[in-house]
Amino acid sequence: MAPDGKFMGQGPFDAMHYIKAAFGGAVCCSVTHGGTTPIDVVKTRMQLDPGKYTSFIGTFKEVAAKEGTGALFTGVMPTFQGYFVQGWFKFGGVEICKTKFAQMMPSEQAAYNNRDFITLGGSACAEFVADIFLCPYEACRIRAVSDPGYANGMLAVGKKMVGENGVVGGLYAGFGPMLFKQIPYTMAKFAVQQKVAEKYYNAMGLSPEKMSKSGVLGVSLGSGVVAGVAAATISQPADGLLSKVNKKGAGGEGSMVTRLGRIAAETGFVKLCTQGLFARWIHVGVITAGQFAVVDACMMSVGASRFHFHDPSKH
């Protein structure tokens, strides 16, 4: 790293830079996840009751007709709040880990050559921390969606779950499957987006610094869609387990591992990989594209940009 705090001609990577990245991540995650709550409600219903809910459009219409359009926004506030916190730690954490891991390399060229491993490792570390904060919100949201009469309001849902099963058993019952879902998801999300964006820029013979703001956002949207579909596919089995384990009575009695084993055996691997997958492609594709565009827009609005790798031998 240069004396001025810059690396690969970018930065300086100081506390303010990371705060900007974290805030941009908080905004992008909360807005995209909160705004697509109806899609997530439909996806969750299809995973929890595949016999009743067999198609995305059909589920959407049935829930709206029988329960009112408000049911499609069940859990919107904890979703917004939970993903604001998660986005802060995810995007801020990825930015910290990527830059710090890259700076630990013996040279900028070495960092560039190992960019995929750096991004994968940094994403995994950041997501682990972010999930500690997200898990209670997700537990409450899924219980409210799967059992609308359980309690009135998210705070009441959380209190009742803690009263029945304790903090760990109530709010962190799905922490294991959440890690198995979110960590591979985030690793694929950032690594694929980085690779696809790199392909776009190379094809145009440009770099983010040489493009207009609208051009950068266009690349973020396009690469985000591809990254979202890839990440959704990879994390689909764990997402199904996470939805099911927070359903009342799911997996019977016993330890979390025992319950998850029963759920997986009852559902079957193929169904875990496919139930609600199309809805997740739509949901995650829209979310991921929006997230990368919004976080870049937020950072550019305050004169910053996310760290990206480039080949030092060509600059």
Backbone torsions as a table, in degrees:
resi	resn	phi	psi	omega
1	MET	NA	138.3	-179.2
2	ALA	-70.5	160.2	-179.6
3	PRO	-57.6	-26.7	-178.6
4	ASP	-84.2	7.1	177.7
5	GLY	85.5	5.8	-178.4
6	LYS	-93.1	156.8	179.2
7	PHE	-146.4	130.0	-174.6
8	MET	55.7	33.5	178.1
9	GLY	74.4	11.7	-177.6
10	GLN	-120.0	165.4	179.0
11	GLY	109.8	-156.0	5.6
12	PRO	-71.2	147.3	-178.4
13	PHE	-94.1	78.1	179.9
14	ASP	-108.5	-174.9	-177.7
15	ALA	-59.2	-39.1	-179.2
16	MET	-64.7	-38.0	178.1
17	HIS	-60.9	-44.4	-177.9
18	TYR	-69.9	-32.8	176.1
19	ILE	-64.9	-41.4	177.9
20	LYS	-62.6	-42.5	179.1
21	ALA	-65.9	-41.2	-179.6
22	ALA	-66.0	-42.8	179.8
23	PHE	-65.9	-43.2	177.1
24	GLY	-59.6	-39.9	177.7
25	GLY	-66.6	-39.3	178.9
26	ALA	-62.9	-44.1	-179.9
27	VAL	-65.2	-48.0	-174.7
28	CYS	-66.0	-39.8	-178.7
29	CYS	-70.9	-42.7	-178.4
30	SER	-67.9	-42.0	-178.5
31	VAL	-67.8	-46.3	-176.6
32	THR	-71.0	-43.6	179.4
33	HIS	-70.2	-42.5	178.5
34	GLY	-64.3	-40.9	-178.5
35	GLY	-70.0	-23.1	-179.5
36	THR	-105.8	22.3	179.1
37	THR	-54.0	-43.1	179.4
38	PRO	-57.5	-38.3	178.5
39	ILE	-64.5	-41.5	-178.5
40	ASP	-68.8	-35.6	177.3
41	VAL	-62.4	-45.0	179.2
42	VAL	-63.2	-45.6	179.3
43	LYS	-59.5	-44.1	-179.2
44	THR	-65.1	-41.8	178.1
45	ARG	-61.5	-41.3	-179.8
46	MET	-65.3	-35.0	178.6
47	GLN	-73.6	-37.4	-175.1
48	LEU	-81.5	-28.9	-179.0
49	ASP	-140.6	68.2	-176.2
50	PRO	-64.3	-22.9	178.6
51	GLY	-69.4	-33.7	-178.7
52	LYS	-89.3	-41.7	-176.9
53	TYR	-107.7	106.6	-172.0
54	THR	-109.4	-15.5	-179.9
55	SER	-140.0	153.1	-177.2
56	PHE	-63.3	-52.6	-177.9
57	ILE	-65.4	-41.4	-179.6
58	GLY	-62.8	-41.9	178.4
59	THR	-64.4	-43.9	179.0
60	PHE	-56.8	-47.8	-177.8
61	LYS	-68.1	-40.6	-177.3
62	GLU	-66.8	-43.2	179.4
63	VAL	-63.5	-44.3	-179.6
64	ALA	-64.7	-39.8	-177.0
65	ALA	-72.0	-43.2	-174.9
66	LYS	-86.3	-31.2	-174.2
67	GLU	-116.9	-5.7	-178.3
68	GLY	90.9	156.0	-178.5
69	THR	-64.1	-23.7	179.0
70	GLY	-62.0	-27.4	-179.9
71	ALA	-65.3	-27.2	179.6
72	LEU	-71.4	-14.4	179.1
73	PHE	-109.4	20.3	177.2
74	THR	-60.1	127.2	178.2
75	GLY	82.5	13.6	-176.0
76	VAL	-64.3	-37.7	-178.4
77	MET	-70.3	-48.2	176.1
78	PRO	-64.1	-29.8	175.9
79	THR	-63.6	-48.2	179.6
80	PHE	-60.9	-48.2	-177.5
81	GLN	-66.4	-46.1	-177.5
82	GLY	-62.8	-41.8	-178.3
83	TYR	-80.4	-18.0	171.0
84	PHE	-65.4	-47.3	179.0
85	VAL	-65.9	-45.6	-178.5
86	GLN	-63.6	-41.0	-179.8
87	GLY	-64.4	-35.3	177.2
88	TRP	-58.8	-50.4	-177.6
89	PHE	-76.4	-31.5	-178.5
90	LYS	-69.9	-59.4	-176.1
91	PHE	-71.3	-39.0	175.6
92	GLY	-65.3	-40.8	179.8
93	GLY	-67.1	-42.0	178.2
94	VAL	-62.0	-41.1	179.8
95	GLU	-64.1	-42.5	178.1
96	ILE	-64.0	-50.1	-175.9
97	CYS	-64.7	-43.1	-179.2
98	LYS	-61.5	-48.2	-177.7
99	THR	-68.1	-42.2	-178.8
100	LYS	-67.6	-43.4	178.2
101	PHE	-63.8	-39.9	179.8
102	ALA	-65.2	-40.0	-179.3
103	GLN	-70.5	-18.7	177.5
104	MET	-77.5	-15.3	177.9
105	MET	-68.4	153.2	-177.8
106	PRO	-64.6	-19.6	179.8
107	SER	-159.2	166.0	177.2
108	GLU	-63.6	-36.1	178.8
109	GLN	-64.1	-40.8	177.8
110	ALA	-63.7	-39.2	177.8
111	ALA	-63.0	-42.9	179.0
112	TYR	-63.9	-43.3	-178.5
113	ASN	-64.5	-27.1	-179.1
114	ASN	-107.1	21.5	-172.8
115	ARG	-60.8	-36.7	-179.3
116	ASP	-66.8	-43.4	179.3
117	PHE	-66.4	-38.4	179.3
118	ILE	-63.9	-44.0	-179.6
119	THR	-67.0	-42.2	179.5
120	LEU	-63.5	-46.4	-179.7
121	GLY	-66.6	-42.9	179.2
122	GLY	-64.2	-38.4	179.3
123	SER	-65.7	-41.6	-179.7
124	ALA	-63.8	-45.2	-179.9
125	CYS	-62.6	-45.1	-178.0
126	ALA	-66.0	-40.2	-177.7
127	GLU	-68.0	-36.3	178.7
128	PHE	-58.1	-47.3	179.5
129	VAL	-64.8	-43.8	-177.9
130	ALA	-62.2	-36.0	-176.8
131	ASP	-69.5	-25.1	176.4
132	ILE	-59.6	-36.2	-178.7
133	PHE	-86.6	-29.7	-176.2
134	LEU	-79.0	-34.2	-169.8
135	CYS	-53.0	-46.8	-179.9
136	PRO	-60.6	-38.6	178.9
137	TYR	-64.4	-43.4	-179.8
138	GLU	-65.8	-38.7	179.6
139	ALA	-60.9	-44.0	179.3
140	CYS	-67.5	-41.4	-179.0
141	ARG	-63.3	-46.2	-177.2
142	ILE	-66.6	-40.6	178.1
143	ARG	-62.7	-41.2	-179.7
144	ALA	-65.6	-38.4	180.0
145	VAL	-71.1	-42.4	-176.2
146	SER	-77.7	-24.7	-177.5
147	ASP	-139.6	78.1	-173.7
148	PRO	-56.9	-25.8	-178.2
149	GLY	-93.0	8.2	-174.8
150	TYR	-63.4	-46.5	179.0
151	ALA	-162.3	159.9	-177.1
152	ASN	-95.6	100.8	179.1
153	GLY	99.7	151.6	-175.4
154	MET	-65.7	-37.4	179.3
155	LEU	-63.6	-41.4	178.5
156	ALA	-66.3	-37.5	177.3
157	VAL	-61.1	-46.6	-179.5
158	GLY	-62.4	-44.6	-179.8
159	LYS	-62.8	-41.2	-178.4
160	LYS	-67.9	-40.8	179.2
161	MET	-63.5	-41.3	178.3
162	VAL	-67.0	-40.4	179.5
163	GLY	-63.1	-35.5	-177.4
164	GLU	-82.2	-38.3	-171.2
165	ASN	-127.4	0.3	-176.6
166	GLY	83.8	172.1	-177.6
167	VAL	-64.4	-49.7	-177.3
168	VAL	-68.9	-49.4	-178.5
169	GLY	-68.1	-28.5	-178.5
170	GLY	-89.1	-52.5	-173.5
171	LEU	-95.6	-19.7	-178.6
172	TYR	-118.3	20.9	178.2
173	ALA	-61.1	-33.3	-177.7
174	GLY	-98.1	16.5	-175.8
175	PHE	-65.3	-41.0	178.9
176	GLY	-60.4	-57.3	178.0
177	PRO	-62.9	-28.4	177.0
178	MET	-64.1	-42.1	177.6
179	LEU	-62.8	-43.4	179.7
180	PHE	-66.5	-26.0	176.3
181	LYS	-83.9	-55.0	-169.5
182	GLN	-73.0	-38.1	-177.1
183	ILE	-66.9	-50.8	175.3
184	PRO	-61.7	-37.0	178.3
185	TYR	-59.4	-49.0	-177.3
186	THR	-70.2	-38.3	176.8
187	MET	-60.0	-46.9	179.1
188	ALA	-66.5	-40.6	-177.7
189	LYS	-58.6	-51.1	-177.0
190	PHE	-77.0	-37.6	-178.7
191	ALA	-69.5	-43.9	-179.7
192	VAL	-68.5	-42.4	178.9
193	GLN	-61.2	-41.4	178.6
194	GLN	-62.4	-44.0	-177.6
195	LYS	-68.4	-43.4	-178.9
196	VAL	-68.3	-42.6	177.4
197	ALA	-61.3	-40.5	177.8
198	GLU	-59.6	-41.8	178.3
199	LYS	-63.3	-42.3	178.9
200	TYR	-60.5	-49.8	-177.3
201	TYR	-64.6	-40.5	179.2
202	ASN	-64.7	-38.9	179.5
203	ALA	-64.4	-32.5	179.6
204	MET	-90.2	-8.4	-178.4
205	GLY	68.0	31.1	-176.8
206	LEU	-129.2	176.5	174.2
207	SER	-136.2	164.1	-179.4
208	PRO	-54.3	-35.8	-178.4
209	GLU	-66.4	-25.2	-175.9
210	LYS	-98.3	1.8	-179.4
211	MET	-106.7	158.9	175.5
212	SER	-71.1	163.4	178.9
213	LYS	-60.3	-40.1	179.6
214	SER	-65.7	-35.5	177.6
215	GLY	-65.0	-42.8	178.5
216	VAL	-62.8	-42.0	179.6
217	LEU	-66.4	-35.2	177.2
218	GLY	-63.5	-42.7	176.8
219	VAL	-64.6	-40.3	179.3
220	SER	-61.9	-41.3	179.3
221	LEU	-66.2	-49.0	-178.0
222	GLY	-62.8	-47.4	179.5
223	SER	-69.3	-29.2	179.2
224	GLY	-67.3	-36.5	178.0
225	VAL	-62.6	-48.4	179.5
226	VAL	-61.0	-44.7	-179.8
227	ALA	-63.6	-37.8	-179.5
228	GLY	-64.9	-44.0	179.3
229	VAL	-64.3	-43.5	178.8
230	ALA	-62.9	-45.7	-178.6
231	ALA	-66.1	-38.6	179.5
232	ALA	-64.3	-41.8	-178.9
233	THR	-64.8	-44.3	-178.3
234	ILE	-65.5	-38.2	-174.4
235	SER	-95.7	3.9	-175.1
236	GLN	-58.6	-47.3	-179.1
237	PRO	-58.3	-44.6	-179.7
238	ALA	-68.2	-32.3	177.7
239	ASP	-64.8	-39.9	177.2
240	GLY	-63.6	-42.8	178.0
241	LEU	-63.6	-40.7	-179.8
242	LEU	-62.7	-41.6	178.8
243	SER	-64.5	-43.5	-174.9
244	LYS	-74.1	-36.7	-174.4
245	VAL	-69.0	-22.6	178.6
246	ASN	-91.4	-0.5	176.3
247	LYS	-78.0	143.3	-177.4
248	LYS	-56.0	126.4	176.3
249	GLY	76.2	3.2	-175.9
250	ALA	-64.6	130.0	176.0
251	GLY	79.5	0.1	178.1
252	GLY	70.0	-155.4	-178.8
253	GLU	-88.8	166.1	177.1
254	GLY	116.6	-175.6	-178.7
255	SER	-69.5	167.0	179.9
256	MET	-60.6	-41.2	-180.0
257	VAL	-62.5	-41.3	179.3
258	THR	-63.9	-45.4	179.8
259	ARG	-62.8	-44.3	179.5
260	LEU	-63.1	-38.4	178.7
261	GLY	-62.9	-43.1	178.9
262	ARG	-63.6	-44.4	-179.0
263	ILE	-62.4	-43.9	-179.8
264	ALA	-63.6	-41.4	-179.4
265	ALA	-67.4	-40.7	-180.0
266	GLU	-67.9	-38.1	-176.4
267	THR	-79.5	-44.0	-176.6
268	GLY	92.6	144.8	-174.7
269	PHE	-62.9	-42.0	-177.8
270	VAL	-61.9	-45.0	180.0
271	LYS	-66.9	-37.0	176.5
272	LEU	-60.1	-34.1	-178.2
273	CYS	-82.0	-19.0	-171.4
274	THR	-119.7	-25.6	-177.3
275	GLN	-63.5	119.1	179.3
276	GLY	75.2	11.0	-175.6
277	LEU	-66.7	-41.9	-180.0
278	PHE	-61.3	-42.7	178.1
279	ALA	-62.6	-36.6	178.9
280	ARG	-69.8	-36.2	175.7
281	TRP	-57.9	-46.2	179.3
282	ILE	-63.8	-50.5	-176.5
283	HIS	-60.4	-54.2	-175.0
284	VAL	-73.4	-34.7	177.4
285	GLY	-61.3	-46.0	178.3
286	VAL	-65.0	-46.0	-178.2
287	ILE	-61.0	-49.6	-174.4
288	THR	-65.6	-44.0	177.0
289	ALA	-59.8	-44.8	179.8
290	GLY	-64.7	-38.9	-178.3
291	GLN	-62.2	-49.0	-178.1
292	PHE	-66.1	-35.0	177.8
293	ALA	-69.5	-43.8	-177.2
294	VAL	-68.8	-43.2	-178.7
295	VAL	-65.1	-38.0	177.3
296	ASP	-67.3	-39.4	179.2
297	ALA	-65.0	-42.9	179.3
298	CYS	-61.4	-44.4	-177.5
299	MET	-70.3	-40.1	178.8
300	MET	-64.9	-30.3	-179.0
301	SER	-68.0	-19.5	178.6
302	VAL	-113.9	20.0	174.3
303	GLY	75.0	31.0	179.2
304	ALA	-132.2	170.8	176.0
305	SER	-153.5	152.0	179.0
306	ARG	-65.7	146.1	177.5
307	PHE	-64.2	137.3	175.7
308	HIS	-137.6	149.6	180.0
309	PHE	-84.2	142.9	168.8
310	HIS	-142.0	157.8	-175.2
311	ASP	-77.7	110.8	-178.2
312	PRO	-60.9	-27.2	-178.5
313	SER	-69.3	-13.8	-178.7
314	LYS	-107.8	8.5	-179.3
315	HIS	-127.3	NA	NA
